[in-house]
Amino acid sequence: MNIERSAGCLAKLDRVNKALRHEEGDRVPVSDFFWSSFIARWRKELGLPADADIYRYYDLDWICVTPNMDPHIKPFEVISESEDDIVLKSGFEATIRKKFGTQMPYFSGFDTDTLEKMAAFRFDDPWDDRRYFSGGDDQINGIGDVITRDLPPWIDRVKSYHDDFPVYGSVCEGHETLWRIIGSENVFMWMGLYPDELGEFIARVGEYVVGLTKAQIKAAGGLLDGMVVWGDVAYHNGMLFSPVYWREHFKPIVAEIIKVCHGAGLPVIYHGCGNASAIYDDYIEIGLDSYNPLEAKAGLDVIDLRRKYGHRMGFCGNIDALAWANDSLDDLKAQVLRKMNAAKGGGYIMQSDHSVPSNVSAERYEFVLNLIRQYGAYPLQLGEFDIPDLK
């Protein structure tokens, strides 16, 4: 496909790709994921129109666009709705309650709640064109801090950004898909009680998400610049379950996704919350390009990680969102410029340590963004915040 892109887009693509190859470009890349509630606050505080796009407004360096990954392609089933909340069922066959004014929805039930139902569960075709070329409802895009319905087709969203931004596709790995089907309680119980039966289903989940990866790349027709893999397998204190079980059942799925993406010339950024450092060496072994979001509240510090892992794996994130919202500006500046040392030699994309929440003001968001752009030009000049032995 003959692809024409703006000079600004090509500069961003060069900047991001060099960072992922552990090379220094013109400056340190910066972008983010944003809560919808933050976007609403940002628009209000800056007096912007209701359709103002934060990626375009700040000319950020990359964006992720997610297709329909629901195992069953169908509209949301609204079970009840009031002034206070809405209860609906998604294509994961999960019943979800969203109380208006709260940050996250509550998963109140999962249709697939027995071994027999799990064995009988069937996935709609990952190659189904509706995932990529038709609009509609889907759980990953539509159920979060707000409920969003009737999204435009994925390919249209990709094309709308392609001329101006490096565009990454999106796929959930095995565990992220599994818990949305059977619920986290069953995941953890069945790992212990029925490891073989669960393992067989995980293998089918793996075939499905690898299929989503391949089909998405084909549907994009050369318009993707990378892939984000979503997969929470850890919490504040460490892994949610045994690294041994992860290595046996989930690692091969991530490895195959990375292999497929690399075969198409696409780098991979893995988004996993919590502290999964117990398996960082595994990610390095299977060729992961960069790990995100490096939650500071889980005890992760990108400077410590750079010292431990060198340039064997890239990092993306780690700017403490709580500090972003609450610290003095002097302390916030010190954090941002200290962590920028991890970008020496490339290998670091600066973002929040999860996504930017609504307790961050527009003014404080701009403060950090401006710091990154002011001090992020190579060669880095970080003054009193420079760490000389970090390269």
ZABASE-959809 format. One record per residue (C-alpha): residue number from 1; x, y, z negated. Coordinates in Angstrom, 2 decimals. Example, Ala and Ser with C-alpha at 12.3 -4.5 7.8 and 13.67 -1.06 7.14 Angstrom:
BEGIN
+-----+---------+---------+---------+
:  nr :       u :       v :       w :
+-----+---------+---------+---------+
:   1 :   12.30 :   -4.50 :   -7.80 :
:   2 :   13.67 :   -1.06 :   -7.14 :
+-----+---------+---------+---------+
END
This chain:
BEGIN
+-----+---------+---------+---------+
:  nr :       u :       v :       w :
+-----+---------+---------+---------+
:   1 :    0.00 :    0.00 :    0.00 :
:   2 :    1.24 :    3.46 :    0.90 :
:   3 :    1.11 :    5.36 :   -2.39 :
:   4 :    1.59 :    9.11 :   -2.54 :
:   5 :    2.11 :   10.64 :   -5.96 :
:   6 :    2.82 :   14.12 :   -7.24 :
:   7 :    6.39 :   15.19 :   -7.99 :
:   8 :    5.39 :   15.55 :  -11.63 :
:   9 :    4.10 :   11.99 :  -11.72 :
:  10 :    7.31 :   10.64 :  -10.18 :
:  11 :    9.34 :   12.55 :  -12.78 :
:  12 :    7.27 :   11.00 :  -15.58 :
:  13 :    7.60 :    7.54 :  -14.07 :
:  14 :   11.37 :    7.93 :  -13.86 :
:  15 :   11.44 :    9.21 :  -17.47 :
:  16 :    9.39 :    6.32 :  -18.86 :
:  17 :   11.11 :    3.61 :  -16.81 :
:  18 :   14.54 :    4.84 :  -17.82 :
:  19 :   13.50 :    4.76 :  -21.47 :
:  20 :   12.30 :    1.17 :  -21.06 :
:  21 :   15.61 :    0.27 :  -19.36 :
:  22 :   17.52 :    1.88 :  -22.24 :
:  23 :   18.79 :    4.73 :  -20.14 :
:  24 :   18.62 :    8.46 :  -20.80 :
:  25 :   16.38 :   10.36 :  -18.39 :
:  26 :   15.75 :   14.09 :  -18.40 :
:  27 :   14.02 :   13.97 :  -21.80 :
:  28 :   12.39 :   11.64 :  -24.31 :
:  29 :    8.94 :   10.46 :  -23.11 :
:  30 :    5.86 :   11.25 :  -25.19 :
:  31 :    2.21 :   10.24 :  -24.99 :
:  32 :   -0.30 :    8.62 :  -27.35 :
:  33 :   -3.55 :    6.83 :  -27.99 :
:  34 :   -6.29 :    9.01 :  -29.49 :
:  35 :   -9.37 :    8.36 :  -31.60 :
:  36 :  -12.47 :    9.76 :  -29.90 :
:  37 :  -13.18 :   11.67 :  -33.12 :
:  38 :   -9.80 :   13.40 :  -32.81 :
:  39 :  -10.58 :   14.36 :  -29.20 :
:  40 :  -13.89 :   15.87 :  -30.34 :
:  41 :  -12.11 :   17.89 :  -33.05 :
:  42 :   -9.35 :   18.93 :  -30.65 :
:  43 :  -11.83 :   20.22 :  -28.09 :
:  44 :  -13.79 :   22.12 :  -30.73 :
:  45 :  -10.75 :   23.73 :  -32.36 :
:  46 :   -9.30 :   24.85 :  -29.05 :
:  47 :  -12.65 :   25.90 :  -27.61 :
:  48 :  -12.35 :   23.47 :  -24.71 :
:  49 :  -15.16 :   22.07 :  -22.57 :
:  50 :  -16.73 :   18.71 :  -23.41 :
:  51 :  -14.89 :   16.98 :  -20.56 :
:  52 :  -11.40 :   18.36 :  -21.35 :
:  53 :   -8.81 :   15.59 :  -20.87 :
:  54 :   -5.99 :   15.63 :  -23.41 :
:  55 :   -3.60 :   13.74 :  -21.12 :
:  56 :   -4.00 :   16.35 :  -18.42 :
:  57 :   -4.11 :   19.33 :  -20.79 :
:  58 :   -0.69 :   18.47 :  -22.24 :
:  59 :    0.64 :   16.69 :  -19.14 :
:  60 :    1.59 :   13.61 :  -21.18 :
:  61 :    3.98 :   10.99 :  -19.84 :
:  62 :    1.85 :    7.84 :  -19.46 :
:  63 :   -1.66 :    6.48 :  -19.91 :
:  64 :   -3.28 :    3.06 :  -20.41 :
:  65 :   -6.53 :    2.08 :  -18.64 :
:  66 :   -8.42 :   -1.00 :  -19.84 :
:  67 :  -10.69 :   -3.28 :  -17.74 :
:  68 :  -13.62 :   -5.37 :  -18.94 :
:  69 :  -12.10 :   -8.24 :  -20.92 :
:  70 :  -15.35 :   -9.54 :  -22.44 :
:  71 :  -15.55 :  -13.33 :  -22.04 :
:  72 :  -19.16 :  -12.86 :  -20.87 :
:  73 :  -19.82 :   -9.96 :  -18.51 :
:  74 :  -23.11 :   -8.39 :  -19.53 :
:  75 :  -24.61 :   -5.18 :  -20.92 :
:  76 :  -24.63 :   -4.66 :  -24.69 :
:  77 :  -27.71 :   -6.14 :  -26.35 :
:  78 :  -29.08 :   -3.53 :  -28.75 :
:  79 :  -30.53 :   -5.36 :  -31.75 :
:  80 :  -31.53 :   -2.28 :  -33.73 :
:  81 :  -30.92 :    1.45 :  -33.65 :
:  82 :  -31.69 :    4.28 :  -36.05 :
:  83 :  -30.50 :    7.77 :  -36.87 :
:  84 :  -27.85 :    6.23 :  -39.14 :
:  85 :  -26.49 :    3.27 :  -37.22 :
:  86 :  -26.71 :    0.91 :  -34.27 :
:  87 :  -26.42 :   -2.89 :  -34.24 :
:  88 :  -25.55 :   -4.56 :  -30.96 :
:  89 :  -24.11 :   -7.71 :  -29.44 :
:  90 :  -21.21 :   -7.66 :  -26.97 :
:  91 :  -19.91 :  -10.01 :  -24.31 :
:  92 :  -17.72 :  -11.64 :  -26.96 :
:  93 :  -21.05 :  -12.78 :  -28.51 :
:  94 :  -20.14 :  -10.78 :  -31.61 :
:  95 :  -22.75 :   -8.81 :  -33.54 :
:  96 :  -21.39 :   -5.41 :  -34.44 :
:  97 :  -22.81 :   -2.64 :  -36.62 :
:  98 :  -21.65 :    0.92 :  -36.06 :
:  99 :  -22.60 :    3.37 :  -38.81 :
: 100 :  -22.52 :    6.86 :  -37.34 :
: 101 :  -19.95 :    9.13 :  -38.93 :
: 102 :  -17.61 :    6.29 :  -39.96 :
: 103 :  -14.34 :    5.53 :  -38.25 :
: 104 :  -14.66 :    1.86 :  -37.35 :
: 105 :  -17.49 :   -0.59 :  -36.64 :
: 106 :  -18.34 :   -3.61 :  -38.81 :
: 107 :  -18.37 :   -7.10 :  -37.29 :
: 108 :  -21.36 :   -8.68 :  -38.99 :
: 109 :  -21.51 :  -11.99 :  -37.17 :
: 110 :  -20.09 :  -14.23 :  -34.47 :
: 111 :  -22.26 :  -16.63 :  -32.49 :
: 112 :  -19.29 :  -19.00 :  -32.11 :
: 113 :  -19.12 :  -20.06 :  -35.76 :
: 114 :  -18.69 :  -23.84 :  -35.63 :
: 115 :  -16.15 :  -26.19 :  -34.07 :
: 116 :  -18.87 :  -27.54 :  -31.79 :
: 117 :  -19.77 :  -24.08 :  -30.51 :
: 118 :  -16.10 :  -23.27 :  -30.03 :
: 119 :  -15.58 :  -26.43 :  -27.98 :
: 120 :  -18.63 :  -25.56 :  -25.87 :
: 121 :  -17.65 :  -21.92 :  -25.33 :
: 122 :  -17.09 :  -21.02 :  -21.69 :
: 123 :  -15.40 :  -17.95 :  -20.25 :
: 124 :  -16.68 :  -16.00 :  -17.29 :
: 125 :  -14.13 :  -15.98 :  -14.48 :
: 126 :  -11.22 :  -13.60 :  -15.23 :
: 127 :  -11.08 :  -12.98 :  -11.46 :
: 128 :  -14.70 :  -11.79 :  -11.33 :
: 129 :  -14.69 :   -8.52 :   -9.35 :
: 130 :  -17.16 :   -6.92 :  -11.76 :
: 131 :  -14.38 :   -6.56 :  -14.34 :
: 132 :  -12.43 :   -4.26 :  -12.08 :
: 133 :  -14.77 :   -2.84 :   -9.44 :
: 134 :  -18.10 :   -2.36 :  -11.27 :
: 135 :  -19.10 :   -0.10 :  -14.13 :
: 136 :  -20.92 :   -1.13 :  -17.28 :
: 137 :  -20.45 :   -2.07 :  -20.94 :
: 138 :  -17.54 :   -3.87 :  -22.56 :
: 139 :  -16.40 :   -4.30 :  -26.14 :
: 140 :  -12.78 :   -3.12 :  -25.96 :
: 141 :  -13.61 :    0.15 :  -24.21 :
: 142 :  -17.03 :    0.72 :  -25.68 :
: 143 :  -17.06 :   -0.14 :  -29.38 :
: 144 :  -14.71 :    1.85 :  -31.59 :
: 145 :  -15.08 :    5.05 :  -33.57 :
: 146 :  -17.86 :    5.89 :  -31.11 :
: 147 :  -20.11 :    3.76 :  -28.90 :
: 148 :  -19.52 :    4.30 :  -25.18 :
: 149 :  -21.75 :    2.73 :  -22.53 :
: 150 :  -21.93 :    2.56 :  -18.74 :
: 151 :  -18.24 :    3.19 :  -18.13 :
: 152 :  -17.13 :    3.89 :  -14.57 :
: 153 :  -15.39 :    1.02 :  -12.73 :
: 154 :  -11.88 :    0.31 :  -13.95 :
: 155 :  -10.35 :    0.82 :  -10.52 :
: 156 :  -11.93 :    4.28 :  -10.30 :
: 157 :  -10.45 :    5.22 :  -13.67 :
: 158 :   -7.03 :    3.96 :  -12.55 :
: 159 :   -7.23 :    5.93 :   -9.32 :
: 160 :   -8.32 :    9.11 :  -11.12 :
: 161 :   -5.02 :    9.17 :  -13.04 :
: 162 :   -2.66 :    7.55 :  -10.56 :
: 163 :   -1.53 :   10.69 :   -8.77 :
: 164 :   -0.50 :   12.44 :  -11.97 :
: 165 :    0.50 :    9.77 :  -14.51 :
: 166 :    2.23 :    6.42 :  -14.81 :
: 167 :   -0.77 :    4.14 :  -15.33 :
: 168 :   -0.55 :    0.97 :  -17.43 :
: 169 :   -3.08 :   -1.80 :  -17.33 :
: 170 :   -4.24 :   -3.60 :  -20.43 :
: 171 :   -4.82 :   -7.12 :  -21.69 :
: 172 :   -5.43 :   -8.75 :  -25.09 :
: 173 :   -3.19 :  -11.66 :  -26.05 :
: 174 :   -4.36 :  -14.91 :  -27.62 :
: 175 :   -5.05 :  -13.96 :  -31.23 :
: 176 :   -6.63 :  -10.61 :  -30.36 :
: 177 :   -9.06 :  -12.41 :  -28.07 :
: 178 :   -9.60 :  -15.36 :  -30.43 :
: 179 :  -10.70 :  -13.43 :  -33.51 :
: 180 :  -13.17 :  -11.39 :  -31.47 :
: 181 :  -14.89 :  -14.65 :  -30.49 :
: 182 :  -14.89 :  -16.67 :  -33.74 :
: 183 :  -14.10 :  -14.04 :  -36.41 :
: 184 :  -10.98 :  -13.68 :  -38.51 :
: 185 :  -12.27 :  -15.80 :  -41.41 :
: 186 :  -12.77 :  -18.78 :  -39.12 :
: 187 :   -9.41 :  -18.17 :  -37.42 :
: 188 :   -7.56 :  -18.45 :  -40.72 :
: 189 :   -9.65 :  -21.27 :  -42.18 :
: 190 :   -9.53 :  -23.37 :  -39.04 :
: 191 :   -5.78 :  -22.92 :  -38.72 :
: 192 :   -5.49 :  -24.83 :  -41.98 :
: 193 :   -8.44 :  -27.21 :  -41.74 :
: 194 :   -8.57 :  -27.96 :  -38.00 :
: 195 :   -5.24 :  -26.90 :  -36.48 :
: 196 :   -5.46 :  -29.24 :  -33.49 :
: 197 :   -9.01 :  -28.29 :  -32.51 :
: 198 :   -8.21 :  -24.60 :  -32.87 :
: 199 :   -4.98 :  -25.11 :  -30.95 :
: 200 :   -6.90 :  -26.62 :  -28.03 :
: 201 :   -9.20 :  -23.60 :  -27.91 :
: 202 :   -6.26 :  -21.19 :  -28.13 :
: 203 :   -4.82 :  -22.90 :  -25.07 :
: 204 :   -8.06 :  -22.15 :  -23.20 :
: 205 :   -7.97 :  -18.57 :  -24.46 :
: 206 :   -4.43 :  -18.37 :  -23.13 :
: 207 :   -5.49 :  -19.52 :  -19.66 :
: 208 :   -8.20 :  -16.87 :  -19.71 :
: 209 :   -6.02 :  -13.90 :  -20.74 :
: 210 :   -3.22 :  -14.88 :  -18.34 :
: 211 :   -5.88 :  -15.01 :  -15.65 :
: 212 :   -7.03 :  -11.51 :  -16.65 :
: 213 :   -3.43 :  -10.33 :  -16.28 :
: 214 :   -3.00 :  -11.80 :  -12.81 :
: 215 :   -6.42 :  -10.69 :  -11.57 :
: 216 :   -5.94 :   -7.16 :  -12.90 :
: 217 :   -2.61 :   -6.77 :  -11.16 :
: 218 :   -4.13 :   -8.01 :   -7.90 :
: 219 :   -7.20 :   -5.78 :   -8.25 :
: 220 :   -4.99 :   -2.72 :   -8.79 :
: 221 :   -3.32 :   -3.26 :   -5.43 :
: 222 :   -0.02 :   -1.71 :   -6.48 :
: 223 :   -1.49 :    1.14 :   -8.54 :
: 224 :   -0.21 :   -0.07 :  -11.93 :
: 225 :    3.15 :    0.94 :  -13.40 :
: 226 :    3.14 :   -1.35 :  -16.43 :
: 227 :    1.00 :   -3.37 :  -18.82 :
: 228 :   -0.02 :   -2.95 :  -22.47 :
: 229 :   -0.58 :   -6.19 :  -24.36 :
: 230 :   -2.81 :   -5.82 :  -27.43 :
: 231 :   -2.34 :   -8.26 :  -30.26 :
: 232 :   -2.58 :   -7.73 :  -34.02 :
: 233 :   -0.88 :  -10.61 :  -35.82 :
: 234 :    0.32 :   -8.75 :  -38.93 :
: 235 :   -0.79 :   -6.43 :  -41.72 :
: 236 :    0.94 :   -4.11 :  -44.20 :
: 237 :    3.01 :   -6.80 :  -45.94 :
: 238 :    3.82 :   -9.09 :  -43.03 :
: 239 :    2.28 :  -11.73 :  -40.79 :
: 240 :   -1.41 :  -12.57 :  -41.01 :
: 241 :   -0.53 :  -16.25 :  -40.69 :
: 242 :    2.51 :  -18.47 :  -40.41 :
: 243 :    5.13 :  -17.46 :  -37.83 :
: 244 :    5.45 :  -21.20 :  -37.16 :
: 245 :    1.83 :  -21.38 :  -36.00 :
: 246 :    2.29 :  -18.18 :  -33.96 :
: 247 :    5.36 :  -19.61 :  -32.23 :
: 248 :    3.59 :  -22.86 :  -31.37 :
: 249 :    0.29 :  -21.43 :  -30.08 :
: 250 :    0.44 :  -17.69 :  -29.40 :
: 251 :    4.02 :  -17.02 :  -28.36 :
: 252 :    3.74 :  -19.08 :  -25.13 :
: 253 :    0.73 :  -16.96 :  -24.09 :
: 254 :    2.58 :  -13.67 :  -24.62 :
: 255 :    5.62 :  -15.12 :  -22.85 :
: 256 :    3.52 :  -16.05 :  -19.80 :
: 257 :    1.87 :  -12.61 :  -19.69 :
: 258 :    5.31 :  -10.97 :  -19.74 :
: 259 :    6.55 :  -13.37 :  -17.05 :
: 260 :    3.58 :  -12.54 :  -14.80 :
: 261 :    4.04 :   -8.80 :  -15.31 :
: 262 :    7.78 :   -8.86 :  -14.76 :
: 263 :    7.21 :  -10.92 :  -11.63 :
: 264 :    5.09 :   -8.04 :  -10.35 :
: 265 :    7.72 :   -5.47 :  -11.34 :
: 266 :    5.73 :   -4.19 :  -14.35 :
: 267 :    7.29 :   -3.50 :  -17.76 :
: 268 :    5.32 :   -4.56 :  -20.85 :
: 269 :    4.57 :   -2.63 :  -24.03 :
: 270 :    3.12 :   -4.77 :  -26.84 :
: 271 :    0.78 :   -3.05 :  -29.31 :
: 272 :    0.63 :   -4.88 :  -32.62 :
: 273 :   -0.42 :   -3.28 :  -35.91 :
: 274 :    1.17 :   -4.02 :  -39.28 :
: 275 :    4.64 :   -5.37 :  -39.95 :
: 276 :    5.37 :   -8.21 :  -37.50 :
: 277 :    9.15 :   -7.86 :  -37.82 :
: 278 :    9.36 :  -11.57 :  -38.72 :
: 279 :    8.85 :  -12.34 :  -35.02 :
: 280 :   10.66 :   -9.41 :  -33.37 :
: 281 :   13.48 :  -11.74 :  -32.35 :
: 282 :   10.87 :  -13.87 :  -30.60 :
: 283 :    9.65 :  -10.87 :  -28.63 :
: 284 :   13.22 :  -10.11 :  -27.64 :
: 285 :   13.70 :  -13.74 :  -26.54 :
: 286 :   10.68 :  -13.62 :  -24.21 :
: 287 :   11.74 :  -10.33 :  -22.66 :
: 288 :    9.38 :   -7.77 :  -24.19 :
: 289 :   10.27 :   -4.26 :  -23.03 :
: 290 :    8.91 :   -2.22 :  -25.94 :
: 291 :    7.02 :   -2.69 :  -29.20 :
: 292 :    4.28 :   -0.31 :  -30.38 :
: 293 :    3.08 :    1.27 :  -32.71 :
: 294 :    5.60 :    0.57 :  -35.53 :
: 295 :    3.30 :    1.57 :  -38.38 :
: 296 :    5.14 :    3.71 :  -40.90 :
: 297 :    2.54 :    2.81 :  -43.53 :
: 298 :    3.61 :   -0.83 :  -43.08 :
: 299 :    7.18 :    0.09 :  -44.05 :
: 300 :    8.60 :    0.27 :  -40.53 :
: 301 :   11.18 :    2.91 :  -39.60 :
: 302 :   12.46 :    3.12 :  -36.04 :
: 303 :   15.91 :    4.21 :  -37.22 :
: 304 :   16.27 :    1.06 :  -39.31 :
: 305 :   14.95 :   -1.01 :  -36.40 :
: 306 :   17.37 :    0.53 :  -33.93 :
: 307 :   20.25 :   -0.23 :  -36.29 :
: 308 :   19.11 :   -3.85 :  -36.68 :
: 309 :   18.15 :   -4.66 :  -33.09 :
: 310 :   20.25 :   -2.18 :  -31.14 :
: 311 :   19.02 :   -1.90 :  -27.56 :
: 312 :   17.77 :   -5.46 :  -27.25 :
: 313 :   14.17 :   -4.20 :  -27.36 :
: 314 :   12.56 :   -0.81 :  -26.87 :
: 315 :   10.34 :    0.93 :  -29.39 :
: 316 :    7.26 :    3.12 :  -28.98 :
: 317 :    5.56 :    5.02 :  -31.79 :
: 318 :    6.39 :    5.36 :  -35.53 :
: 319 :    5.49 :    9.03 :  -36.04 :
: 320 :    3.58 :    8.74 :  -39.33 :
: 321 :   -0.02 :    9.82 :  -38.66 :
: 322 :   -0.62 :   10.43 :  -42.37 :
: 323 :    2.35 :   12.78 :  -42.50 :
: 324 :    1.18 :   14.34 :  -39.24 :
: 325 :   -2.07 :   15.26 :  -40.99 :
: 326 :   -0.82 :   16.14 :  -44.46 :
: 327 :    2.90 :   16.89 :  -44.83 :
: 328 :    4.39 :   20.37 :  -44.85 :
: 329 :    5.53 :   21.50 :  -41.42 :
: 330 :    9.15 :   21.46 :  -42.58 :
: 331 :    8.86 :   17.84 :  -43.71 :
: 332 :    7.00 :   16.91 :  -40.54 :
: 333 :    9.74 :   18.48 :  -38.42 :
: 334 :   12.40 :   16.61 :  -40.36 :
: 335 :   10.61 :   13.29 :  -39.76 :
: 336 :   10.14 :   13.85 :  -36.04 :
: 337 :   13.71 :   15.00 :  -35.35 :
: 338 :   15.24 :   12.29 :  -37.52 :
: 339 :   13.32 :    9.58 :  -35.66 :
: 340 :   14.27 :   11.11 :  -32.32 :
: 341 :   17.76 :    9.73 :  -32.98 :
: 342 :   16.33 :    6.35 :  -31.94 :
: 343 :   16.08 :    7.73 :  -28.40 :
: 344 :   19.84 :    7.99 :  -27.99 :
: 345 :   20.77 :    5.81 :  -25.05 :
: 346 :   17.07 :    5.52 :  -24.16 :
: 347 :   14.80 :    2.80 :  -25.47 :
: 348 :   12.30 :    4.98 :  -27.33 :
: 349 :    8.95 :    6.55 :  -26.43 :
: 350 :    7.67 :    8.96 :  -29.07 :
: 351 :    4.08 :    8.43 :  -30.21 :
: 352 :    2.07 :    8.11 :  -33.40 :
: 353 :    2.34 :    5.01 :  -35.57 :
: 354 :   -1.07 :    3.80 :  -34.38 :
: 355 :   -3.16 :    6.47 :  -32.64 :
: 356 :   -3.91 :   10.08 :  -33.47 :
: 357 :   -6.82 :   10.21 :  -35.96 :
: 358 :   -9.38 :   12.93 :  -36.62 :
: 359 :   -7.66 :   14.19 :  -39.79 :
: 360 :   -4.90 :   15.61 :  -37.57 :
: 361 :   -5.75 :   19.14 :  -36.44 :
: 362 :   -5.20 :   20.37 :  -32.91 :
: 363 :   -2.62 :   22.83 :  -34.26 :
: 364 :   -0.62 :   20.11 :  -36.03 :
: 365 :   -0.82 :   17.82 :  -33.00 :
: 366 :    0.64 :   20.59 :  -30.85 :
: 367 :    3.32 :   21.28 :  -33.47 :
: 368 :    4.73 :   17.74 :  -33.12 :
: 369 :    4.33 :   17.64 :  -29.34 :
: 370 :    6.19 :   20.94 :  -29.00 :
: 371 :    9.00 :   19.68 :  -31.26 :
: 372 :    9.45 :   16.60 :  -29.08 :
: 373 :    9.59 :   18.68 :  -25.93 :
: 374 :   11.83 :   21.36 :  -27.45 :
: 375 :   14.43 :   18.97 :  -28.88 :
: 376 :   13.93 :   15.93 :  -26.63 :
: 377 :   15.97 :   17.04 :  -23.60 :
: 378 :   19.07 :   14.91 :  -22.98 :
: 379 :   21.75 :   15.12 :  -24.22 :
: 380 :   19.95 :   15.31 :  -27.55 :
: 381 :   20.93 :   18.23 :  -29.77 :
: 382 :   19.37 :   17.48 :  -33.16 :
: 383 :   21.50 :   19.72 :  -35.37 :
: 384 :   21.20 :   18.94 :  -39.07 :
: 385 :   18.96 :   15.95 :  -38.26 :
: 386 :   21.53 :   14.23 :  -36.06 :
: 387 :   22.64 :   10.75 :  -37.16 :
: 388 :   26.16 :   10.49 :  -35.69 :
: 389 :   26.59 :    6.72 :  -36.01 :
: 390 :   23.34 :    5.92 :  -34.14 :
: 391 :   23.87 :    5.39 :  -30.41 :
+-----+---------+---------+---------+
END
